[in-house]
Amino acid sequence: METHEKQELYRDISAELKAVIAGLEDPIAAMASCACILKERLPQASWVGFYRVVAPGLLRVGPYQGPLGCLEIAFDRGVCGAAARERTTQIVPDVEAFPGHIACDASARSEIVVPVFAPGGELIAVLDLDSHAPAAFDATDQEGLERIAEILRPALRESYVPLPAGRPH
């Protein structure tokens, strides 16, 4: 797909997501809708979903579209962990070459992971896309997916991140 075609596709996806989640204040519904739209619209994506921050240094799967994902990922492991730890998008053209890559889907060949922030700036999740094709994601995908993460932001709440046990709400 040509760069301009991909840019147009991301503009369309962004408009669709904005319309679907307008006024929504439910992070799970927003993430589920986003994963569905991306999986349906991006032909190179074999897996699309979120890993949510559930404890300091720990991500848990969901919502997502595709084959079974890893249930939990520590910030010090894999591409998702790197995106969460560094709070920056990770583009991996060859997952086999990424140190510490976690093979949740043995058929995955490339990956992009975008950090997702709550309205106040706290990391709430990472948006993960896998592909069975090598080098399936590029700077155009990064730009489009980072814009999508920003569109999600109003639907997310800092209070969504669970408090440690024993701490008063």
HELIX and SHEET records of a PDB file:
HELIX    1   1 THR A    3  ILE A   21  1                                  19    
HELIX    2   2 PRO A   27  ARG A   41  1                                  15    
HELIX    3   3 GLY A   78  GLU A   86  1                                   9    
HELIX    4   4 VAL A   95  ALA A   97  5                                   3    
HELIX    5   5 ALA A  139  LEU A  152  1                                  14    
HELIX    6   6 ARG A  153  ALA A  155  5                                   3    
HELIX    7   7 GLU A  158  TYR A  160  5                                   3    
SHEET    1   A 6 GLU A  72  ALA A  74  0                                        
SHEET    2   A 6 LEU A  58  GLN A  65 -1                                        
SHEET    3   A 6 TRP A  47  ALA A  55 -1                                        
SHEET    4   A 6 LEU A 123  SER A 131 -1                                        
SHEET    5   A 6 SER A 110  PHE A 117 -1                                        
SHEET    6   A 6 GLN A  90  VAL A  92 -1                                        
END                                                                             
